[in-house]
Amino acid sequence: MKFTKSDHALILSIFIFLGPSLSSVLSAPSVPTDVTILSRKDFIGHNFYSVADALEYLTSLNFQKEGARGSKTTAKMRGRSSDSHTLVLLDGRILNRDSDGEVNLSLVPINIVERIEITRGGSSSAYGAEALGGAIHIVTGRPHAEGLLVDLETAVGRGGVKNSMGRFLGRSNWGDITYLPSKEVSGGFQDLNETEATTNFGKLTRSFNGKGYWGAEYFFQESEAGITNGTPVPFEEWDRHKEKAPSTFLQEQHKESQFAKISLGSPMIRGGTFYLDAAQSWGDQELKNSLTGFVLSDRKNKVQTFDLKYRKKGFEAGGAHFASTDERRGETRRRKFQSGFYLLNKWDSKKWVFQPSFRVDNMSTAETEYNPRLVVIRNFEADWTISGSAQTSFRSPSFEELYFSTDNSHNPNLNSEKLASYDLGFSFHPGDKFKLGSTAFFQELKKGILMDPAGQRLENKGKEESAGAETEMEFHAGEKEGLFKISALLNWTYQRSIRSSGNGGGFVPTQMTPRNLVNFKLIHHMPRKTTLINELRYKSWAYQYDDNQGARLPSYYVWNFRYQKRILAAHVHFAVENILGRRYADDVVYFTNDSGVSSSAMVPQSAQTFWAGISIEFIN
């Protein structure tokens, strides 16, 4: 078998990284219930600017937002205590390595996205060290047909928010070209809290006359963001104006991120294909006083990654090596290395799918890790599917935890956190009108990284347990040519998380973990290519610290409305977010006031906000 010109762009969507792309090894009947895949059609016509906006209504995802739209947004899954337990990848490149574990999803613009694959639960056998509690894999856009496609979009919103995005996708006899620029400006929550981010992404791919392919891509992003300090005003007194009083002098962060990658694919060899990737990324972060411009800290990092794998039908084997360098002002340059190798196989029949995988990782800063995973899927006729999985996963210590998290000493003897996770779920889908699914999960974390009682160093003594259930339902009524076509989507996550410090105390409720997350969406498809969307999101209360201590973030619900209309080649949308002007917060931040006293405060989320925008698509 040979690659043809029409094949090579599809092949290049299967990017090479520390493990297999889910979409490359799972077909629709064999996707387990703990996996969700979103495509570009799920984003068109919405006032989404970032990946954070697009994922906000998915099951089991608990977002922590440090302010208004455009400010820092991180995600946790299934009751995990830290957002560093969620791995985020962009075309196979692990973003967590650029930011010591936390990935700001509001800085990943939606226009570069073609597909997002979300795996809930431990995923180290597929993705490596950072996939302790789940993974979000973002795959960038590519041309789908001959000729040129241009998509231009702009939107404005209350609070000084405006964004512009473009998509330029071209396919010809000599290859595929992709260019995806974007820019967002946000007014922020407080004075000097504005956010501005500019992103440019380009990709070129070409086949060797059906005898393999090569590809190259480059990503550059520059952002300037004020660091939110919360508000000293009590929650009960928030009035959308007074709570904007700053708690202290504000800081801002300037960040530059870039990476370059070259990909090669061999022609078919004995029924299989070899893939090779080489990538280099650079990052530069600078923190300074917003008023004086004085630089408080400066950090630079580099990551080199090499990946090689072989794929043949349901079998896949691969290996990877990465080297990471971290350099901070006044500190010694630090380096760490990791090499990994994995095997994956899939046996399937009409009713059964078995997918075992195994991965071994050797690291310079922690002990060698071995992580197996088994997925079993049973299809009953055409209506019922049951799936289950069991796996172990791990997270190696970050540079911050090893060398910079305590003032008095480093923590060079830290080892990896380890997680065992299990889930069992079903999906009932009698036709296209109705779908119901539910997945129960249990996770047990050992060797969690926590501060010792004296506050002097970090240790591997923490233990955590989380359990819960995710339920999803879809209902569709009406005909395409009728007066109304209605779709209703509901998901509900119940989760309970407890943890222990390992110092003789028992298990207590985990910090910042709400018990219930509920999302409901009602879509009316009306005549004349008009769509009305009502969204309702509910999150139950959570506490700042373990054992229900510290600030209490009250439960809340938010109602959003969107109006969309297709006019020739344009999508026009108008939206109202937080229609009822609810007071709520998703996160607590820490600050030092003018007197030098350390404290914490909740960060109010946006009140009632209006949006309007347009997207125009040109083909050839």
C-alpha positions in Angstrom: 0.0 0.0 0.0 1.2 3.5 -0.8 0.3 7.0 0.4 -1.6 9.0 -2.2 -1.9 12.8 -2.5 -5.4 12.7 -0.9 -4.1 10.5 2.0 -1.1 12.5 3.3 -3.0 15.2 5.1 -5.1 12.6 7.0 -2.0 10.7 7.9 -0.4 13.9 9.2 -3.3 14.5 11.6 -1.9 11.5 13.6 0.9 13.3 15.3 3.8 11.6 17.0 4.3 12.0 20.7 4.9 10.0 23.9 2.2 7.5 23.0 -0.7 6.9 20.6 -3.3 9.3 19.5 -6.7 8.0 20.6 -8.3 8.7 17.3 -5.7 6.7 15.5 -6.4 3.5 17.5 -10.0 3.8 18.4 -12.9 3.7 15.9 -16.4 4.9 16.9 -17.7 1.5 18.2 -14.6 1.0 20.3 -14.3 4.3 22.1 -14.6 3.7 25.9 -17.0 5.7 28.0 -14.2 7.7 29.7 -13.2 9.3 26.4 -14.8 12.3 24.7 -13.8 13.6 21.2 -14.9 17.1 20.0 -14.6 18.2 16.4 -14.6 21.6 14.8 -18.4 21.5 14.2 -18.8 21.7 18.0 -17.1 25.2 18.0 -18.6 26.9 14.9 -21.0 29.7 15.7 -20.2 30.0 19.4 -18.5 32.8 21.1 -15.6 30.6 22.0 -12.1 32.1 21.9 -10.1 29.6 23.8 -10.0 25.9 24.5 -11.2 26.7 28.1 -14.4 28.2 26.6 -15.1 25.1 24.5 -14.5 22.6 27.4 -16.4 24.4 30.1 -19.6 22.3 29.7 -18.0 18.8 29.6 -18.5 16.2 32.2 -16.1 15.8 35.1 -14.1 18.9 34.2 -13.7 21.3 37.1 -12.3 24.7 36.0 -10.5 27.2 38.3 -10.6 30.7 36.8 -8.5 33.5 38.2 -10.7 36.4 37.0 -12.6 37.6 33.9 -12.5 36.0 30.5 -9.0 35.7 29.2 -7.4 35.3 32.6 -5.7 32.1 33.8 -7.9 29.0 33.6 -6.8 25.5 34.6 -8.7 22.2 34.7 -9.0 19.3 37.1 -10.7 16.0 36.4 -12.6 13.5 38.6 -11.9 15.1 42.0 -8.1 15.4 41.6 -6.6 17.9 44.0 -4.3 19.6 41.6 -4.6 20.9 38.0 -1.0 19.7 37.4 -2.6 16.1 37.4 -4.2 17.0 34.0 -1.9 16.6 31.0 -2.5 19.0 28.1 -0.9 18.3 24.6 -0.9 20.4 21.4 -0.2 18.2 18.4 1.5 15.8 20.7 3.7 18.4 22.4 3.3 18.3 26.2 2.4 21.9 27.3 2.8 21.0 31.1 6.6 21.0 30.7 6.6 24.7 29.8 4.8 25.8 32.9 5.7 23.5 35.8 2.5 21.4 35.5 -0.2 24.0 35.2 -1.5 24.8 31.7 -3.5 28.0 31.1 -6.2 26.8 28.7 -7.5 30.3 28.1 -4.2 31.0 26.1 -4.9 28.2 23.6 -7.1 29.9 20.9 -9.9 27.9 19.4 -9.2 28.8 15.8 -6.1 26.5 15.7 -8.1 23.5 16.9 -9.4 20.8 14.6 -10.2 18.2 17.3 -9.9 17.8 21.1 -9.6 14.3 22.6 -10.4 14.2 26.4 -9.4 11.1 28.4 -10.7 11.1 32.0 -8.7 9.1 34.4 -5.1 7.9 34.5 -3.4 7.8 31.0 0.3 7.3 31.6 0.4 4.2 29.5 -0.5 6.3 26.5 0.8 9.8 27.3 3.7 9.4 29.8 4.6 11.1 33.1 2.2 14.0 33.5 -1.0 12.1 32.6 -1.7 11.2 36.2 -5.4 12.2 36.3 -6.4 12.6 32.7 -5.4 14.1 29.4 -6.6 16.8 27.0 -5.0 16.4 23.5 -5.5 19.3 21.1 -5.0 18.6 17.4 -4.5 21.6 15.1 -6.4 22.3 11.9 -5.5 21.1 8.4 -7.0 21.4 4.9 -9.8 18.9 4.0 -10.2 19.5 0.3 -8.4 20.9 -2.7 -8.2 24.7 -3.0 -8.1 27.5 -0.5 -10.3 28.0 2.6 -10.3 31.3 4.5 -12.2 31.8 7.7 -12.2 35.3 9.4 -13.8 35.9 12.7 -14.1 38.8 15.1 -16.1 39.4 18.3 -16.5 42.1 21.0 -17.9 41.8 24.5 -18.5 43.8 27.6 -15.6 44.5 29.9 -13.1 45.4 27.2 -13.0 41.9 25.6 -12.4 41.6 21.9 -10.9 39.0 19.8 -10.0 38.4 16.2 -9.1 35.0 14.6 -8.3 33.7 11.1 -7.9 30.3 9.4 -6.1 30.0 6.1 -6.0 26.4 4.8 -4.8 25.5 1.4 -4.2 22.2 -0.5 -2.5 21.9 -3.9 -0.3 19.5 -5.8 2.8 20.5 -4.0 1.4 20.2 -0.4 -0.8 21.5 2.3 -0.3 24.9 4.0 -2.0 26.0 7.2 -1.8 29.5 8.8 -3.8 30.2 12.0 -3.4 33.7 13.6 -5.4 35.1 16.5 -5.4 38.0 19.0 -7.5 38.6 22.2 -7.7 41.6 24.5 -9.5 41.4 27.8 -10.4 44.3 30.2 -9.6 42.1 33.1 -11.1 42.2 36.6 -9.2 45.0 38.3 -7.2 48.0 37.1 -3.9 46.9 35.5 -5.4 43.4 35.1 -5.8 43.5 31.4 -4.8 40.5 29.3 -3.5 40.6 25.7 -2.4 37.5 23.8 -1.2 37.1 20.1 -0.7 33.7 18.5 0.6 32.6 15.2 0.7 29.0 14.0 1.9 27.6 10.7 2.2 24.2 9.2 3.4 22.8 5.9 3.0 19.1 4.8 4.0 17.3 1.7 4.1 13.7 0.5 6.9 12.1 -1.5 4.8 11.1 -4.6 3.0 8.5 -2.5 6.2 7.1 -0.8 6.0 8.7 2.6 5.6 12.3 3.8 7.3 15.1 5.7 5.8 17.9 7.7 6.9 21.0 9.6 5.1 23.3 12.0 5.9 26.4 14.0 4.0 28.0 16.9 4.6 31.4 18.5 2.6 33.1 21.2 3.2 36.3 23.2 1.0 37.3 26.1 0.8 40.1 28.7 -1.5 39.4 31.6 -2.1 41.2 34.9 -2.0 38.8 37.9 -5.4 38.9 39.7 -5.1 39.5 43.4 -8.8 38.9 44.3 -10.8 41.3 46.3 -10.8 42.1 50.1 -14.6 42.8 49.9 -16.7 40.0 51.6 -18.7 37.9 49.1 -22.0 39.1 50.5 -21.2 42.7 49.6 -20.1 42.1 46.0 -22.0 44.6 43.7 -20.0 44.4 40.4 -18.3 47.7 41.3 -17.0 47.8 44.8 -15.4 44.3 44.7 -13.0 45.6 42.0 -11.1 47.4 44.7 -7.5 46.0 44.5 -6.2 44.1 47.4 -2.6 45.2 46.9 -0.2 46.5 44.2 -0.7 44.4 41.1 1.7 42.3 39.1 1.8 41.4 35.5 3.4 38.5 33.6 4.9 38.7 30.2 5.3 35.3 28.4 6.6 34.1 25.1 6.2 30.5 23.9 7.3 29.0 20.7 8.0 25.5 19.3 9.1 24.0 16.0 8.6 20.4 14.9 9.6 18.2 11.9 7.6 15.0 11.2 8.5 12.2 8.8 6.4 9.2 7.8 7.8 6.2 5.9 6.0 4.3 3.1 4.2 1.2 4.1 6.7 -1.5 5.2 5.3 -5.0 5.5 1.9 -3.7 6.3 3.1 -1.1 8.8 4.4 2.5 8.9 7.2 4.2 10.8 6.7 7.8 12.2 9.4 10.1 13.4 9.1 13.5 15.2 11.8 15.9 16.3 10.6 19.0 18.3 12.2 22.0 20.1 10.3 24.4 22.3 11.4 27.6 24.0 9.7 29.6 26.8 10.4 32.9 28.5 8.3 34.2 31.5 8.9 37.5 33.2 7.0 38.7 36.3 7.1 42.4 37.1 5.4 45.1 39.2 2.6 46.7 37.1 3.1 50.2 38.5 6.9 50.4 38.5 7.9 47.9 35.9 10.5 46.4 38.2 11.2 42.8 37.2 10.5 40.4 40.1 11.4 37.1 38.5 12.6 35.8 35.1 12.5 32.2 33.9 13.6 30.6 30.7 13.1 27.0 29.6 13.8 24.7 26.7 12.5 21.2 25.8 13.8 18.9 23.1 11.7 15.8 22.2 12.4 12.9 19.8 9.7 10.3 19.1 9.7 7.2 17.0 6.9 4.6 16.5 5.7 1.9 14.3 2.0 1.2 13.6 0.4 -1.9 11.9 -3.3 -2.4 12.0 -4.2 -2.7 15.7 -0.6 -2.9 16.9 1.6 0.0 17.9 5.1 0.3 19.5 7.0 3.4 20.1 9.7 5.2 22.1 10.5 8.8 23.0 13.2 10.8 24.7 13.0 14.4 26.0 15.4 16.7 27.7 14.2 19.8 29.6 16.3 22.8 30.8 15.1 25.4 33.3 17.0 28.6 34.0 15.9 31.3 36.6 17.5 34.5 37.6 19.9 34.0 40.5 19.6 30.2 40.3 21.6 27.3 38.9 20.5 26.0 35.6 18.6 22.7 36.0 18.1 19.9 33.6 16.1 16.6 33.6 15.7 13.8 31.1 13.1 11.1 30.4 13.0 8.2 28.1 9.9 6.0 27.5 8.9 3.0 25.5 5.3 1.6 25.0 3.5 -1.3 23.4 -0.2 -1.3 22.5 -2.3 -3.9 20.8 -6.0 -4.2 20.0 -8.0 -7.3 19.4 -11.5 -6.8 18.3 -14.4 -8.8 17.0 -18.0 -8.0 16.3 -18.9 -7.9 20.0 -15.6 -7.6 21.9 -12.7 -5.2 22.0 -9.6 -5.9 24.1 -6.9 -3.2 24.2 -3.9 -3.8 26.5 -1.0 -1.4 26.6 2.2 -1.1 28.7 4.7 1.7 29.1 8.0 2.0 30.9 9.7 5.4 31.7 13.2 6.1 32.9 13.8 9.5 34.4 16.8 11.4 35.7 15.0 12.9 38.6 12.8 10.0 39.8 12.7 6.2 39.8 11.8 4.1 36.8 8.0 3.7 36.3 6.0 0.8 34.8 2.4 1.4 33.9 0.0 -1.1 32.4 -3.5 -0.4 31.1 -6.4 -2.6 29.9 -9.5 -1.5 28.2 -12.4 -4.0 27.6 -15.5 -3.1 25.5 -18.5 -5.3 25.0 -21.0 -4.4 22.2 -24.6 -5.8 22.6 -26.4 -5.7 19.2 -26.5 -2.1 18.0 -27.9 -0.4 21.1 -25.8 -1.2 24.1 -22.1 -0.8 24.9 -20.3 -1.6 28.2 -16.7 -0.7 28.7 -14.3 -0.9 31.6 -10.7 0.0 32.2 -8.0 -0.4 34.8 -4.6 1.3 34.8 -1.8 2.8 36.8 -0.3 6.2 36.1 2.2 8.6 37.6 3.4 12.2 37.6 7.1 13.0 38.0 8.1 16.0 40.2 8.3 19.4 38.3 11.3 21.8 38.5 9.3 23.9 40.9 8.8 21.1 43.3 12.3 19.8 43.0 14.2 23.1 43.4 12.1 26.2 43.9 9.1 25.5 46.0 10.7 26.1 49.5 12.9 28.9 50.7 15.2 26.9 53.0 16.1 23.8 50.9 15.6 21.9 47.7 13.7 18.6 47.4 16.0 16.5 45.1 14.8 13.2 46.6 11.2 13.5 45.6 9.7 10.6 43.6 6.7 10.4 41.4 3.1 10.5 42.5 1.4 7.2 41.7 -2.3 6.6 40.9 -4.4 3.4 40.3 -7.7 4.1 38.6 -10.6 2.0 37.5 -13.9 2.8 35.7 -16.9 0.9 34.4 -19.5 2.4 32.2 -22.3 1.8 29.7 -23.8 3.6 26.7 -27.4 3.1 25.4 -28.0 4.6 22.0 -31.1 3.3 20.2 -30.8 5.3 17.0 -30.0 8.9 16.4 -32.7 10.5 18.7 -31.5 9.4 22.1 -28.3 8.5 23.9 -27.7 7.7 27.6 -24.5 6.9 29.2 -22.9 6.6 32.7 -19.5 5.8 34.0 -18.5 5.0 37.6 -14.9 5.6 38.7 -12.5 5.0 41.6 -9.0 6.4 41.9 -6.4 5.9 44.6 -3.3 8.1 44.8 -0.1 7.2 46.7 3.1 9.1 47.3 1.4 12.4 46.8 3.7 15.4 47.0 2.8 17.5 50.1 4.6 20.0 52.3 5.9 18.5 55.6 4.3 19.7 58.9 7.2 22.1 59.6 6.8 23.8 56.1 10.5 23.1 55.3 10.4 20.7 52.4 8.1 18.6 50.2 7.7 14.9 50.8 6.0 11.9 49.1 3.6 11.2 52.0 0.2 12.2 50.6 -2.7 9.8 49.9 -5.9 10.5 48.1 -9.0 8.6 47.1 -11.7 9.8 44.8 -14.9 8.1 43.5 -18.0 9.1 41.6 -20.1 8.8 38.6 -20.5 10.7 35.3 -23.9 10.6 33.6 -24.6 12.0 30.1 -27.8 12.2 28.1 -28.7 13.5 24.6 -32.2 13.9 23.2 -33.1 15.1 19.7 -36.6 15.8 18.4 -38.1 17.3 15.2 -37.2 17.0 11.6 -34.6 18.8 9.7 -37.2 20.4 7.4 -39.7 21.1 10.2 -40.5 24.3 12.0 -38.3 23.3 15.0 -35.6 20.8 15.6 -34.7 20.6 19.3 -31.7 19.0 21.0 -31.2 18.7 24.7 -27.9 17.7 26.3 -27.4 17.0 30.0 -24.4 15.8 32.0 -24.0 15.4 35.7 -20.9 14.5 37.6 -21.0 13.4 41.3 -17.6 13.1 42.9 -16.2 12.6 46.3 -12.5 13.2 47.1 -10.7 12.7 50.4 -7.0 12.8 51.3 -4.5 12.3 54.1 -1.2 14.0 54.8 0.3 10.7 55.8 1.5 12.2 59.1 -0.8 10.1 61.4 -4.0 12.0 60.5 -7.1 10.4 58.9 -8.7 11.2 55.6 -10.5 14.5 55.2 -12.4 16.1 52.3 -10.1 17.4 49.6 -9.7 21.2 48.9 -11.4 22.9 46.0 -13.4 19.8 45.0 -17.2 20.4 44.5 -19.4 17.3 44.9 -21.7 18.1 42.0 -21.1 19.5 38.5 -24.2 19.8 36.2 -24.4 21.2 32.7 -27.5 21.5 30.6 -27.9 22.8 27.0 -31.1 23.3 25.0 -30.7 24.0 21.3 -33.5 25.1 19.0 -32.8 24.8 15.3 -35.2 27.2 13.6 -36.1 28.1 10.0 -33.9 30.4 8.0 -30.7 28.9 9.5 -31.3 30.3 12.9 -30.3 28.7 16.1 -31.1 29.5 19.7 -29.0 28.0 22.5 -29.7 28.2 26.3 -27.0 26.9 28.6 -27.2 26.3 32.4 -24.2 25.4 34.5 -24.2 24.5 38.2 -21.3 23.9 40.6 -21.8 23.0 44.2 -19.8 24.6 47.1 -16.1 23.9 47.8 -13.6 25.0 50.4 -10.2 26.6 50.0 -8.3 24.0 52.2 -8.6 20.4 53.1 -11.1 19.3 55.8 -13.6 22.1 54.8 -11.3 24.8 56.1 -10.5 28.4 54.8 -12.7 30.4 52.5 -16.0 28.8 51.4 -16.8 29.2 47.7 -20.6 29.1 47.6 -22.5 26.9 45.1 -23.8 28.8 42.0 -25.6 28.4 38.7 -25.1 30.5 35.6 -27.5 30.9 32.7 -26.1 31.8 29.2 -28.0 32.5 26.0 -26.8 32.5 22.4 -28.4 33.5 19.1 -26.8 32.2 15.9 -27.7 32.8 12.3 -26.2 31.7 9.0 -26.3 34.4 6.3 -24.7 33.2 3.0 -21.0 32.5 4.0 -21.2 34.2 7.4 -22.1 33.0 10.9 -23.5 35.8 13.0 -23.9 35.4 16.8 -25.1 37.4 19.7 -24.8 36.1 23.3 -25.6 37.1 26.9 -23.5 35.4 29.5 -24.7 35.2 33.2 -28.1 36.6 32.3 -29.2 36.9 35.9 -25.9 38.6 37.0 -25.1 35.9 39.6 -22.3 36.5 42.1 -19.8 33.6 42.0 -16.1 32.6 42.2 -14.2 29.6 40.9 -10.9 30.1 42.6 -9.0 31.6 45.6 -5.7 33.5 45.1 -3.0 34.4 47.5 -1.4 37.8 47.9 0.7 40.0 50.2 -0.9 43.3 51.1 0.9 46.7 51.4 1.8 45.9 55.1 3.5 42.6 54.1 0.8 40.4 55.5 0.0 37.3 53.5 -3.7 36.5 52.9 -6.1 35.1 50.4 -9.2 36.3 48.5 -11.8 35.0 46.2 -11.8 36.2 42.6 -15.2 37.3 41.3 -16.3 36.0 37.9 -17.8 38.2 35.2 -21.3 39.6 35.8 -23.8 39.9 33.0 -21.8 40.2 29.8 -23.0 40.8 26.2 -21.2 39.4 23.1 -21.6 40.0 19.4 -19.5 38.5 16.6 -19.3 37.4 13.0 -17.4 34.6 11.2 -17.1 34.6 7.4 -15.9 31.7 5.4 -14.4 31.9 1.9 -13.7 28.8 -0.2 -11.5 28.9 -3.3 
